[in-house]
Structures are given as structure tokens and as C-alpha cells.
Amino acid sequence: MLGHLEGHPGGTWQERWVASGLNDGVRRIRELRTGNQKVDGELGHSLLILCCLRVIRPSLAAFRGNSFVRYHEHFEAAQNDPDLKRFLALVDKHDTSGHFKRCARFDVAAALTTQGIAFADLTPEGLLHYAIATREGGWGAGYESYVGHLAWRIMAESGHFPKHVPSTLRGAMRAPAMTPTELVGRHDIADPDIHALFVAYLTRRSHDIDYTSLRDLAGDLCGKFWAGLLKVNPAQKDLALTPEDYEKWRAVLEIRQDGRPRLSAHAVMTNIRAFYLDIQGWAAQEPERWARWVAPCPISGRETRSRAKANRRAKERMDARMRRLQPALPAFVAAVSARRDHFHDLLKAPTDAAPNQELSVGTKRYRRLFTAGDARHAQIHGRPNIRVFDESTGKKVNVTFTEDAAFWQWAAVETLRHTGLRCEELLELSQLSIRQYIRPNGEVVALLVVAPSKSDRERVLPMTADLFHVIATIIRRLTRNRPDVPLATRFDPYERITSEPQPFLFQRTIGQRTEVINPGSLRDELGRLSDAVAGEHPELAGCRFTPHDFRRLFATDLVNHGLPIHIGAALLGHLDVQTTHGYVTVFQEDVIRHYQAHLAGRRAARPVREYRAATGTEWAEFEEHFDKRKVELGNCGRPYSTPCEHEHACIRCPMLQVDPSMLDRLDEINTDLIARRELAQSKGWLGELEGIDLTLQFLQYKRADAHRLGRMTSTNLGMPAVRGVRAAEGTSR
């Protein structure tokens, strides 16, 4: 190998290596030919030795382009580096498969070789560059496509990296939250003054809202508002809009780029109206900064009221969804639990089964699969994935992955339906969230502490026995191979920050990475769960649950079963009871049940004597009352057992209900009153004249009511009668 390099120019072996063209990574070392077959076979091992001894420093492309067998073992032996040995000891102690330990050792050896440094000089930037360049070069496969995860984690936990460095490689690879200047810069605003205005506005608002809201606000102002306005009027230089330009912009806003109507147009208009009003208010405090941008808001308050209408329509759609999901919830929960138990039993059953051996779990039959790929997986990781063939569906099932997914799906469903937590709050639960409270009588109450999220207020939930069982099952699963719940990180998509390692409950280990389930994955898992359950239970077809559905179902169940709504608001973490009202879906059966309970309670509060059986005399008086209410023009509506209070001045009495068939009689009375009025006017009877005018006015009202009743379809209910024989006084009303 050195003889080949000696034929190239350079004063060092490194310079000759570069001059040979092998450092570009285009040619592999195996492509060299010396004419000696034995020598050609040793060239690869020769390059390995030269790299380990630091004689040459290959580029990453050249290093990963050549295949080295157990390179990290040779490299570690050649270095005699105490810092590297301490790192290797930590790798050996880590609870993961031998394959991933070898990956961590190889990643460090490759980074040190290609960068020509000692282990003490390996910085986070250096390892991050190695991981990204390896991934972009396509030199990894499977889990190795994200190289360096375990190595990064061990170096961060051991203190090799500074404290401000993210504890995981995934956290370091994530793009940080963009600044207001960067958010505005994404929309290519050419006018520097308008650009500066939006940056200043977003900077001031960034202190009040989270990053996701700030990003959406920047999109509404810079994209939907200003970019749309420039399509209408390219010469626009300020915020003063003409009515014509505003109407044209509204038309642009209503249609999305794909041609479909924009459902969130009312939300965009609300943000833009707030933008105008904020500037008007700030201009009074800081005129030197904001006064030049003050302009009349083109969006009136009446236009933004459409948002309230849209919210009502959304509430109606959500109520309809809850009325469809609530009856299906018990069957769904039972199916999810049965599915978890089924795959748990299936995972245990075929562990020692021979290839193609038939298995029966419940009513389903399977056949064990074991291929050369399974054997290689067992050789690399120490254990194979359990795979079976489902005889009923004709599909292959990776039981190891499916059982793990089924467990976390069950855990999420059970925790959500017993607590009503938001998705973010669920994923923030950790072992530190479990507390206990000892009552004065010695009873121990388990509590679940919910970290501040949307309302920025911590709250405590008493755990039921079912919820405590779920939490205990999760902890038992996380600690089945270790004494404590492992530490994991969680990425907050709203603030774009990665948390410090904590004993989170909803964490999963995939390959080298141990992280908390993210909200998008949780929604996808519940969607796949709904589809899988519906395939086995046709009655659940069309019932697709989301994490927030369980929160609404929890709120509805609390309030509809008698819990005071302000207590429900405290359990849900709502600052306003009206918010809880919006979560509660009212069912028709609940309305009837609560109203009947109200009547029963009202009857119980009244004297018992009022509910005794009616005598025959009392019943006769009751019937006679209705007979006495019949008058010439119709029927009197006065209550039972009350006399006429208006001295039978029926035309003026509001209790009189004129029969439509007596309209002719009203005409006669009207004619008579007019004649009497003329006589009173001729005689000068002013007091009589005033009374006749008042009677004529009431008569017109009665005529209008009679016409209205005449247009309605009436049903004769008849008179109520005592059940059974009249003489049986023991009967009830």
C-alpha cells in the first residue's frame, strides 16, 4: 500500500494519499490492481492499519466508501487513549443491544479518524457534522441512517459536552425557533419599511404568545395579507387601503392557492384587525415609532362577528361528532383492551415455537415465520423479532412491534378517557407527576399532578382505581429490565425546544433513540387503532377517535352526571366556565332525565297534603271551574280556583281567548261601540269617550289574536277525567 502511494508526489504520506485520488471517495481501495492476487486482497486491511495508526487521514467519503471489518476494535487498540477507554466503559454499561453498542463505538472511531483528532477534542459540532454528512452521503441503512445517537447521548450524560448542548443528537439536529426577522424574511417583502414594521410588530407580540402562534401570525400578516394585497395593488406602500382594494383583497383571501375555499378566512381577518388596532393603541404611547403607520382599519367589527357564527357551526359539528362517538366508547374501550391482551398473549406464545409451527391464540390461528433475515437480526441484536402469518387475513404480522404499539395505544386511550387531559399534558406526564395525599382519617389518595400547559396553571387530579392501574402498568413496563424509569427527552413543537431528560411515562425506544411520543405520532396511532378495531368490530365503523375527542367526552360525562360545572372546569384546567360549556354535548336523553329529576325534587319539597287523592266533590269543582270559564266570545284563561278579577270586562281582559268563530260577534260589538262613541262625542261625555276608545283598542288586539288562532290547526284534547270509577276516591289525578 505504501509502495503504491510512494509513486505519487508529496512530502508526507497524507499528501501522497490525496494526490493518489483515493481520498475523493470515488474509487475504492479494492479497485487497485498490483497483479498479485494475494497482495490485492490485503490492500483493504492495509488501509485500515494506516488509518488506525494515523499515518493517513481519509476523508469521510473515502472512509465510508471502503468496507472495514471491526474497524473500531483495531482503532481502539491502536490509540491507547484513557478518555476513549472511559467512553467505551460507559458504552458497555448502557442498557441496549450489542449491535447499537458497536454502532456507537464505530461512530466515534470514524469521527476521530476522519477529523484527525483525539477523543478529548471531539466537540458536539464535530460529531454533529459527522452524523449529518454520513446521512446525506447515504452511507447508512436502517437505524444507522441516523448515526451517532447513542454515542451523543453517552457523551452528553458523561459531561463530555458542555451543559448547554442538547442531550440528544435528534435535539441538536432540529431547527431552532425562528426569530421575527427570519419569519418575515420567509415571505420576500421587498419594501424595507414594511419589512421593518412587521418585524417590530412580531417582536412585540412574541412576548405574549407561543412560537407556533407567532409563526401563524407572521403567515397571516406577511403572506395572506400583504402578499395578497400586492397582487391587487403592487404600488401599495402603507396600511391605508381603499375600499376597492379591500374588496379585491377579500376576494383573493377567500380562495386558497389550490382553488378551494379558505375555511379559516375569519381567523385571518381577526388577526389583521388586531394588527390595525394594536398599532392605533401603541401610537398613543410611542408616536415616534408607530404613528406613521396608523390607518383606518378596513375590517369592521361586524365582519369579524362571522367568526362567532363559524364557531357555532363548529360547535354543532363537534356535538354531532360526540353524539356519534359517545355511545360507541364502551365498545371501543373493550375492543382496545382485548386487542392489547391478544397481542400480549401472541408475543408470549411463539417465542420458542419452531418455524412454520401453528399457533392458536383465542379464536385466531397463526403460523410462526422465521427467515434468514430473522436469523441475522437475532445474531446482531441477540434476539429476533417475533413474526407470524395470520391465517384469517393472509397477512404477515411483526408481533414484537405490533404488541408494543398496541400497549401504548391502550395506555393513551385509558389515560385520556379517565383524565380528560390535553394531548400535550398527557405526553408531559412523568414519574414525578404521581403524588399522594393522606387525609385526616388516614386514607391515602393517589394524585396526578398536571404540569402547566395551555392555561399556564398547574392542577391536581385525584386518580381513580382504574387510572391508577393504568399508570402502574406503564411504570411496570418501563422498569421491567431496570430499577428505575429511564430518562428521556421531549420535544415541544409549540416552542421548538427539547426538554431536559426526565422520567416521562409515554416514552418509547426505537433503535438507539429513547424519546417521548410526539403529538403527531399519537394522533396517527389512534387513527390506525380506530381502523384496526373497526375491521374486527363492524359496529365501530366510522368511529375514528382523536386525543381531543376523549377530553370532550370526559367533560360531557362529568357534567351530564351531575358534577357542578365549576368543578368540571377545575378538573379540565379551564379558566372560564363558559369554555367548559363549549366542551359539553347535551344529549336529548340527558335533558329528559335531568328535567324529570328536577320535577321529582320540586315535588319532594312541597307539602305531602298537596299530593293526596282527590275526592269526588273536589273533582266536580275542578270540572265546574272549566265550565265557568266559558264566556260569549270564547274562553277565559284564569287559573283554577280563582274568580274573575276584571268584573267581566272581557274585551279588556288579557285572559280572554277569543274563539275565531266569534269574529262576527266582534264586528257587531265594534259597530255598537262606534255608535256609542258618536253619541258620547255629540253629548260631550268626555269620560265615556275615553273608556270607549280604550275598549276599541283592546278589541283590535283581540281581533288580531283571533285571526292568528284561526290560521293555526287546533286539537281538541277534551276534559280530563278520573281514571276508573268516579266513586273510587282512592284514585289519583
C-alpha positions in Angstrom: 0.0 0.0 0.0 2.8 2.4 0.9 4.6 1.4 -2.3 1.6 2.4 -4.3 1.4 5.8 -2.5 5.2 6.3 -2.9 4.6 6.7 -6.6 2.6 9.9 -6.1 4.0 13.4 -5.4 4.1 14.8 -1.9 6.4 15.2 1.1 4.2 13.2 3.5 2.1 10.1 3.2 -1.0 12.2 3.7 -0.1 14.4 0.7 0.6 11.3 -1.4 -2.7 9.8 -0.3 -4.6 12.9 -1.5 -2.6 13.0 -4.7 -3.5 9.4 -5.5 -7.2 10.4 -5.9 -8.3 7.7 -3.4 -9.2 10.4 -0.9 -12.1 11.6 -3.1 -14.1 8.5 -2.3 -14.9 7.9 -6.0 -12.6 4.8 -6.2 -12.4 2.1 -3.6 -9.2 0.6 -2.5 -10.3 -2.8 -3.8 -10.2 -1.4 -7.4 -6.4 -1.2 -7.2 -4.6 -4.0 -9.1 -1.0 -4.9 -8.5 -1.0 -8.2 -10.4 -0.6 -10.2 -7.2 -3.9 -11.6 -6.1 -2.7 -12.1 -2.5 -1.5 -8.6 -2.3 -4.7 -7.2 -3.7 -6.7 -9.0 -1.1 -4.6 -7.3 1.7 -5.0 -3.7 0.4 -8.2 -3.1 2.4 -6.6 -4.3 5.6 -3.5 -2.3 4.9 -5.6 0.9 4.6 -7.3 0.0 7.9 -3.9 -0.2 9.6 -2.7 3.0 8.2 -5.9 4.8 9.3 -5.7 3.3 12.8 -2.0 4.4 13.2 -2.9 7.9 12.0 -0.4 7.6 9.1 -3.1 8.9 6.7 -6.4 10.8 7.5 -9.0 9.8 4.9 -12.0 11.9 4.0 -15.4 10.8 5.2 -16.3 9.8 1.7 -13.2 7.7 1.3 -13.5 6.2 4.7 -17.2 5.2 4.4 -16.8 4.2 0.8 -14.4 1.4 1.9 -15.6 -1.5 4.0 -13.6 -2.3 7.1 -14.3 -5.4 9.3 -14.5 -4.4 13.0 -12.6 -1.2 12.4 -13.5 0.2 15.9 -11.7 -2.7 17.6 -8.4 -2.1 15.7 -8.7 1.7 16.2 -9.3 1.5 19.9 -6.3 -0.9 20.4 -4.0 1.4 18.4 -4.9 4.6 20.3 -4.2 3.8 23.9 -6.4 6.8 24.9 -7.6 6.9 28.5 -10.5 9.2 27.6 -11.6 6.9 24.9 -11.4 3.9 27.3 -13.7 5.7 29.8 -16.2 6.3 27.0 -16.0 2.6 26.0 -16.7 1.6 29.6 -19.8 3.7 29.6 -21.0 2.2 26.4 -20.6 -1.3 27.8 -22.7 -0.4 30.8 -25.6 1.0 28.7 -28.8 -1.0 28.6 -29.1 -1.6 24.8 -28.3 -4.4 22.3 -24.8 -5.3 21.4 -25.4 -4.1 17.9 -26.1 -0.5 18.9 -23.1 -0.5 21.3 -20.9 -1.5 18.3 -22.6 1.3 16.3 -21.7 3.9 19.0 -18.1 2.7 19.1 -17.7 2.7 15.3 -19.3 6.2 15.1 -16.7 7.7 17.5 -13.8 5.8 15.8 -14.9 7.1 12.4 -15.3 10.7 13.5 -11.9 10.7 15.2 -10.2 9.1 12.2 -11.7 11.4 9.5 -11.2 14.5 11.6 -7.7 13.6 12.8 -8.3 14.4 16.5 -8.2 12.7 19.9 -11.3 11.8 21.8 -10.9 14.8 24.2 -11.1 17.1 21.1 -14.3 15.6 19.8 -16.8 18.5 20.0 -20.6 18.5 19.6 -20.1 20.3 16.3 -17.6 17.7 15.1 -19.9 14.7 15.9 -22.9 16.6 14.5 -21.1 17.2 11.2 -20.1 13.5 11.0 -23.7 12.4 11.6 -25.3 14.8 9.1 -22.6 14.2 6.4 -22.9 10.4 6.8 -26.7 10.6 6.4 -26.5 12.9 3.4 -23.9 10.7 1.8 -26.2 7.7 2.1 -23.6 5.6 3.9 -26.1 4.2 6.5 -29.0 1.8 6.3 -32.0 1.2 8.6 -31.4 2.5 12.1 -27.9 3.6 11.1 -29.3 6.3 8.8 -29.4 8.4 12.0 -25.8 7.6 13.1 -24.3 8.8 16.3 -27.4 8.8 18.5 -26.1 6.5 21.3 -22.6 8.0 21.1 -24.0 11.5 21.5 -26.3 10.5 24.4 -23.5 8.9 26.4 -21.1 11.8 25.8 -23.8 14.3 26.9 -24.7 12.3 30.0 -21.0 11.8 31.0 -20.3 15.5 30.9 -18.0 15.4 27.8 -20.2 18.0 26.1 -21.0 21.4 27.7 -24.2 21.7 29.6 -25.9 24.0 27.1 -25.6 21.3 24.4 -28.9 19.3 23.7 -28.8 16.0 25.5 -29.7 14.1 22.3 -28.5 14.2 18.7 -32.0 14.5 17.5 -32.5 17.6 19.6 -29.3 19.1 18.1 -30.4 18.3 14.6 -33.8 20.1 15.0 -34.1 23.6 13.6 -34.4 26.1 16.4 -37.3 28.6 16.7 -37.0 31.3 14.1 -36.7 34.9 15.1 -39.3 37.5 14.0 -36.8 38.7 11.4 -36.4 35.2 10.0 -40.2 34.7 10.0 -40.8 37.9 8.0 -37.8 37.1 5.7 -39.5 33.9 4.5 -42.1 36.0 2.6 -39.7 38.1 0.5 -41.1 41.5 1.4 -39.2 44.0 -0.9 -40.2 47.2 0.8 -37.7 47.7 3.7 -40.1 49.9 5.7 -42.9 47.4 5.6 -40.4 44.6 6.4 -39.2 46.6 9.4 -42.8 47.2 10.5 -43.8 43.6 10.5 -40.5 42.6 12.3 -41.2 45.2 15.0 -44.8 44.1 15.4 -44.0 40.4 15.7 -41.2 41.2 18.1 -43.5 43.0 20.5 -46.2 40.3 20.2 -43.6 37.4 20.7 -43.7 38.1 24.4 -47.4 37.3 24.7 -47.8 34.2 22.5 -46.1 30.9 21.9 -43.9 30.3 18.9 -46.5 28.4 16.9 -49.0 31.2 17.3 -46.3 33.7 16.3 -45.4 31.7 13.2 -49.0 31.5 12.2 -49.5 35.3 12.8 -46.5 36.0 10.6 -48.0 33.9 7.9 -51.3 35.8 8.1 -49.8 39.2 8.1 -46.9 38.8 5.6 -48.3 36.1 3.4 -52.1 36.2 3.3 -52.5 39.9 4.0 -49.5 41.8 2.5 -48.6 39.4 -0.3 -52.3 39.2 -1.3 -52.6 42.9 -1.2 -49.7 43.4 -3.6 -51.4 41.1 -6.1 -54.3 43.6 -6.0 -52.2 46.8 -5.9 -48.5 46.4 -6.5 -47.9 50.1 -5.7 -49.2 49.8 -2.1 -46.7 51.5 0.3 -48.7 51.9 3.6 -51.6 50.4 5.5 -54.3 52.8 4.2 -56.5 50.7 1.9 -59.1 52.0 -0.5 -62.5 50.3 -0.4 -61.9 48.9 -3.8 -58.6 47.4 -3.0 -60.0 45.9 0.2 -62.9 44.2 -1.6 -60.5 42.8 -4.2 -58.2 41.5 -1.4 -61.1 39.9 0.4 -61.9 38.0 -2.8 -58.3 36.8 -3.0 -58.3 35.8 0.7 -61.5 33.6 0.3 -59.7 31.3 -2.2 -56.7 29.1 -1.4 -53.9 28.6 -3.8 -55.3 25.1 -4.7 -58.6 26.7 -5.7 -60.6 25.5 -2.7 -62.4 28.0 -0.4 -60.4 29.1 2.7 -62.3 28.0 5.8 -60.1 30.0 8.2 -60.7 33.4 6.5 -62.5 34.7 9.5 -59.4 33.9 11.7 -57.1 35.7 9.3 -59.3 38.8 9.3 -59.4 38.8 13.1 -55.6 38.8 13.3 -55.4 41.6 10.7 -58.0 43.7 12.5 -56.0 43.2 15.8 -52.9 44.3 13.9 -54.5 47.7 12.9 -56.0 48.3 16.4 -52.7 47.4 18.1 -50.8 50.0 16.1 -53.5 52.6 16.8 -53.2 51.9 20.5 -49.4 51.8 20.6 -49.2 55.0 18.6 -50.6 56.9 21.6 -47.8 55.6 23.8 -44.9 55.6 21.3 -45.8 58.0 18.5 -42.3 58.3 17.2 -42.3 54.5 16.3 -45.9 53.7 15.4 -47.7 56.9 14.5 -46.7 56.9 10.8 -48.4 53.6 10.3 -51.7 54.5 11.8 -54.6 54.0 9.3 -58.3 53.3 9.5 -58.9 49.6 9.9 -60.6 48.3 6.7 -62.2 45.4 8.6 -65.2 46.4 10.6 -66.2 44.7 13.8 -69.4 43.5 12.1 -67.3 41.5 9.6 -65.3 39.7 12.4 -68.6 38.6 14.0 -68.7 36.0 11.4 -66.2 34.2 13.5 -68.8 33.7 16.2 -71.1 32.2 13.6 -68.3 29.9 12.4 -67.6 28.9 16.0 -71.3 28.0 16.4 -71.2 25.9 13.3 -68.1 24.2 14.5 -69.7 23.5 17.9 -72.7 22.0 16.1 -70.4 19.7 14.1 -68.5 18.7 17.2 -71.7 18.0 19.2 -72.8 15.8 16.3 -69.5 14.0 16.4 -69.7 13.5 20.2 -73.3 12.1 19.9 -71.9 9.6 17.4 -68.8 8.6 19.4 -70.2 8.6 23.0 -72.5 5.5 22.5 -69.6 3.7 20.8 -67.0 4.5 23.5 -67.6 1.4 25.8 -67.4 -1.0 22.9 -64.2 0.8 21.6 -62.5 0.6 25.0 -63.4 -3.0 25.4 -62.0 -3.8 21.9 -58.8 -1.8 22.6 -58.2 -3.8 25.8 -58.9 -7.1 24.1 -56.5 -6.2 21.3 -53.7 -5.4 23.8 -54.3 -8.7 25.7 -54.4 -10.7 22.4 -51.1 -9.4 21.1 -49.5 -9.8 24.6 -50.5 -13.5 24.6 -49.4 -13.9 21.0 -46.0 -12.4 21.8 -45.5 -14.9 24.6 -46.8 -17.9 22.7 -44.5 -18.2 19.7 -41.2 -17.2 21.5 -40.0 -20.8 21.5 -42.0 -22.0 18.6 -40.4 -23.7 15.6 -40.6 -22.2 12.1 -44.0 -22.9 10.4 -45.4 -24.1 13.7 -49.1 -23.4 14.0 -50.3 -21.3 16.9 -53.8 -20.6 18.3 -54.5 -17.5 20.4 -58.1 -17.1 21.3 -60.2 -17.8 18.1 -57.4 -16.9 15.7 -54.8 -19.2 14.1 -51.3 -18.2 13.2 -48.2 -19.8 11.8 -44.7 -18.9 13.0 -42.3 -17.3 10.5 -38.5 -17.4 10.7 -36.4 -16.4 7.8 -32.7 -15.8 7.1 -33.4 -12.1 7.9 -34.8 -13.1 11.3 -31.7 -15.2 12.0 -29.5 -12.3 11.0 -31.5 -9.9 13.3 -31.1 -12.4 16.2 -27.4 -12.6 15.5 -26.9 -8.8 15.5 -29.3 -7.8 18.3 -29.3 -11.0 20.4 -32.9 -11.8 19.9 -35.2 -12.0 16.8 -38.4 -10.1 16.1 -41.3 -12.4 16.5 -43.2 -12.6 13.2 -46.3 -14.7 12.4 -48.6 -15.3 9.4 -52.3 -14.6 10.2 -54.3 -17.4 8.6 -57.6 -15.4 8.7 -56.3 -12.3 7.0 -53.4 -13.7 5.0 -51.0 -11.0 6.3 -47.6 -11.2 7.9 -47.5 -9.6 11.4 -44.4 -8.4 13.3 -45.7 -9.2 16.7 -42.8 -7.5 18.5 -43.7 -4.1 17.0 -47.4 -4.6 17.0 -47.6 -5.6 20.7 -45.6 -2.6 21.7 -47.8 -0.3 19.6 -51.0 -1.9 20.9 -49.8 -1.4 24.5 -49.1 2.3 24.1 -52.4 2.8 22.2 -54.2 1.2 25.1 -52.3 3.3 27.7 -53.1 6.5 25.8 -56.8 5.7 25.4 -57.3 4.7 29.0 -55.4 7.7 30.4 -57.1 10.2 28.2 -60.6 8.9 28.9 -60.1 8.8 32.7 -58.4 12.3 33.0 -59.6 14.4 30.0 -56.0 15.7 29.5 -54.9 17.7 26.6 -52.5 15.8 24.2 -49.6 18.0 25.4 -50.4 17.4 29.0 -50.6 13.6 28.5 -47.2 13.5 26.9 -45.7 15.6 29.7 -46.7 13.2 32.4 -43.7 11.8 34.2 -43.0 9.7 37.3 -42.7 12.9 39.2 -46.4 13.6 38.4 -47.6 10.9 40.8 -48.2 12.2 44.3 -50.2 11.1 47.3 -52.3 12.8 49.8 -53.1 11.5 53.3 -56.5 12.5 54.6 -57.0 13.2 58.3 -58.7 9.7 58.7 -55.5 8.0 57.4 -56.8 7.3 53.9 -54.2 7.6 51.1 -55.4 9.3 47.9 -53.3 9.0 44.8 -53.0 12.3 42.9 -51.9 13.1 39.3 -50.2 16.5 39.0 -50.7 18.0 35.6 -47.9 20.4 34.5 -48.9 23.9 33.3 -49.7 23.9 29.6 -52.3 25.9 27.7 -53.7 27.8 30.7 -50.3 28.1 32.3 -51.7 26.7 35.6 -50.8 23.5 37.4 -53.7 21.4 38.6 -54.1 18.2 40.5 -56.4 15.2 39.6 -57.5 12.6 42.1 -56.8 9.2 40.5 -59.5 6.6 40.3 -58.6 2.9 40.8 -58.8 2.4 37.0 -56.5 5.2 36.3 -54.0 4.1 39.0 -54.0 0.7 37.4 -53.1 2.2 34.0 -50.3 4.3 35.4 -48.9 1.4 37.4 -49.0 -0.8 34.3 -47.0 1.8 32.3 -44.3 2.1 35.1 -44.1 -1.7 35.3 -43.4 -1.9 31.6 -40.8 0.8 31.6 -39.0 -0.8 34.6 -39.2 -4.4 33.5 -35.4 -4.6 32.7 -34.1 -1.8 35.0 -34.7 -0.5 38.6 -36.0 3.0 37.6 -38.0 4.7 34.9 -35.4 5.6 32.2 -34.7 9.3 31.4 -36.0 10.6 28.1 -36.3 13.9 26.3 -39.4 15.5 24.9 -39.6 17.9 22.0 -42.1 20.8 22.4 -43.5 21.5 18.9 -45.1 24.8 20.1 -41.9 26.3 21.4 -39.5 24.2 19.4 -37.4 23.3 22.4 -36.2 19.9 23.7 -36.6 19.3 27.4 -34.0 18.0 29.8 -34.0 14.3 30.4 -36.8 13.3 32.7 -38.6 10.0 33.7 -41.5 10.6 31.2 -44.2 8.0 31.2 -45.1 8.0 27.5 -41.6 7.2 26.1 -40.6 4.6 23.6 -37.2 3.3 22.5 -36.8 3.0 18.7 -33.3 1.8 17.8 -30.8 3.9 19.5 -33.2 6.7 20.4 -35.4 6.9 23.5 -37.8 9.8 23.3 -41.3 10.8 24.3 -44.1 10.1 21.7 -44.8 13.3 19.8 -48.3 14.6 19.3 -48.4 13.8 15.6 -47.4 10.2 16.2 -50.1 9.9 18.9 -52.8 11.1 16.6 -51.6 8.7 13.9 -51.5 5.8 16.3 -55.1 6.5 17.4 -56.2 6.7 13.8 -54.6 3.4 13.0 -56.1 1.9 16.1 -59.6 3.1 15.1 -59.2 1.5 11.7 -57.9 -1.8 13.1 -60.7 -2.0 15.7 -63.3 -1.2 13.1 -62.0 -4.0 10.9 -62.8 -6.5 13.7 -65.9 -4.8 15.0 -68.2 -3.6 12.2 -70.4 -1.7 14.7 -67.4 0.7 15.2 -67.1 1.5 11.6 -66.9 5.3 11.1 -65.8 6.0 14.7 -62.4 7.5 14.4 -61.1 8.8 17.7 -58.6 11.7 18.2 -56.9 12.6 21.5 -59.1 15.7 22.0 -62.3 13.6 21.5 -61.7 11.9 24.8 -61.4 15.4 26.5 -64.8 16.4 25.2 -66.3 13.0 26.1 -64.8 13.4 29.6 -66.3 16.8 30.1 -69.7 15.7 28.8 -69.7 12.7 31.1 -68.9 14.8 34.2 -71.5 17.5 33.7 -74.3 15.2 32.4 -73.9 13.0 35.5 -74.4 15.9 38.0 -71.0 17.2 38.7 -71.1 21.0 39.2 -69.8 22.6 36.1 -67.3 24.8 38.0 -65.7 21.6 39.5 -65.6 20.2 36.0 -63.8 23.4 34.8 -61.2 23.0 37.6 -60.6 19.3 36.6 -60.2 20.2 32.9 -58.0 23.2 33.6 -60.4 25.8 32.2 -60.1 29.4 33.5 -63.6 30.2 32.3 -66.7 28.1 33.0 -68.0 29.2 29.5 -65.1 27.2 28.0 -66.4 24.1 29.8 -69.9 24.8 28.4 -68.4 24.7 24.9 -67.0 21.2 25.6 -70.2 19.7 27.0 -72.5 18.0 24.5 -76.1 17.8 25.6 -78.0 14.6 24.7 -81.8 14.5 24.4 -82.0 11.7 26.9 -80.0 13.8 29.4 -82.4 16.7 29.0 -85.4 14.5 29.8 -83.6 12.7 32.7 -82.5 16.0 34.3 -85.9 17.6 33.9 -87.6 14.6 35.4 -85.2 14.7 38.3 -85.9 18.4 38.7 -89.7 17.7 38.9 -89.2 14.9 41.4 -87.1 17.2 43.6 -89.6 20.0 43.4 -92.4 17.7 44.3 -90.4 16.3 47.2 -90.0 19.9 48.6 -93.8 20.6 48.6 -96.2 19.6 51.4 -97.4 16.0 51.3 -101.0 17.0 51.7 -101.0 18.5 48.2 -100.5 15.1 46.7 -103.3 13.2 48.4 -106.0 11.6 46.3 -108.8 13.9 45.1 -112.3 13.4 46.4 -115.4 13.2 44.1 -116.5 16.7 45.3 -113.1 18.2 44.5 -113.1 16.7 41.1 -116.6 18.0 40.4 -115.4 21.5 41.4 -112.4 21.1 39.1 -114.6 20.3 36.2 -117.1 23.1 37.1 -114.2 25.6 37.0 -113.7 25.0 33.3 -117.4 25.3 32.6 -117.5 28.7 34.3 -114.6 29.9 32.2 -116.7 29.7 29.0 -118.0 33.1 28.0 -119.8 34.5 25.0 -116.7 35.4 22.9 -114.6 32.3 23.8 -112.7 31.0 26.8 -111.3 32.6 30.0 -107.7 31.6 30.8 -107.8 32.4 34.5 -106.1 29.8 36.8 -108.1 27.1 38.6 -110.0 28.2 41.7 -109.6 31.9 41.0 -112.6 34.3 40.4 -112.8 36.9 37.6 -110.8 39.9 38.7 -111.9 42.3 36.0 -115.7 42.3 36.7 -116.4 40.5 33.5 -115.0 43.3 31.3 -113.9 40.6 28.9 -112.9 42.7 25.9 -110.3 44.5 28.0 -109.2 41.4 30.0 -105.9 39.8 28.9 -107.2 36.4 30.0 -109.9 36.3 27.3 -109.1 33.9 24.4 -111.5 34.8 21.6 -112.8 31.9 19.6 -112.2 32.5 15.8 -115.8 31.5 15.1 -116.9 34.6 17.1 -115.3 37.2 14.8 -118.8 38.2 13.5 -119.8 39.0 17.1 -116.7 41.2 17.4 -117.8 43.1 14.4 -121.2 43.7 16.0 -119.6 44.9 19.2 -117.3 47.1 17.2 -120.2 48.7 15.3 -122.1 49.3 18.6 -119.0 50.9 20.2 -118.6 53.2 17.2 -122.3 54.3 17.5 -121.8 54.9 21.3 -118.7 56.9 20.6 -120.5 59.2 18.2 -123.3 59.7 20.8 -120.8 60.4 23.6 -118.9 62.9 21.3 -122.1 64.7 20.4 -123.2 64.9 24.1 -119.7 65.9 25.3 -119.3 62.9 27.6 -115.5 63.0 27.7 -115.1 60.3 30.4 -117.3 57.9 28.4 -115.4 58.8 25.2 -112.1 57.8 26.8 -113.4 54.5 28.0 -114.9 53.6 24.6 -111.6 54.4 22.8 -109.7 52.1 25.2 -112.2 49.3 24.6 -111.9 49.8 20.8 -108.1 49.5 21.1 -108.4 46.2 23.1 -110.9 44.9 20.6 -108.4 45.3 17.8 -105.9 43.3 19.7 -108.5 40.5 20.3 -109.4 40.5 16.6 -105.7 40.1 15.6 -105.3 37.2 18.1 -108.5 35.5 16.8 -107.2 35.7 13.2 -103.9 34.2 14.3 -105.6 31.4 16.1 -107.8 30.8 13.2 -104.8 30.1 11.0 -103.5 27.5 13.4 -104.5 23.9 13.5 -106.1 23.1 16.8 -106.6 19.8 18.6 -109.4 19.2 21.0 -107.9 17.4 24.0 -111.2 17.2 25.8 -111.7 17.4 29.5 -109.5 15.4 31.9 -111.4 12.6 33.7 -110.6 10.5 36.8 -109.2 7.1 35.8 -111.6 4.2 36.7 -114.9 4.7 38.5 -115.8 8.2 39.7 -116.8 6.9 43.1 -113.4 5.4 43.8 -111.9 8.3 45.7 -108.7 6.5 46.2 -107.7 7.2 42.6 -105.1 9.8 41.8 -105.3 12.8 39.5 
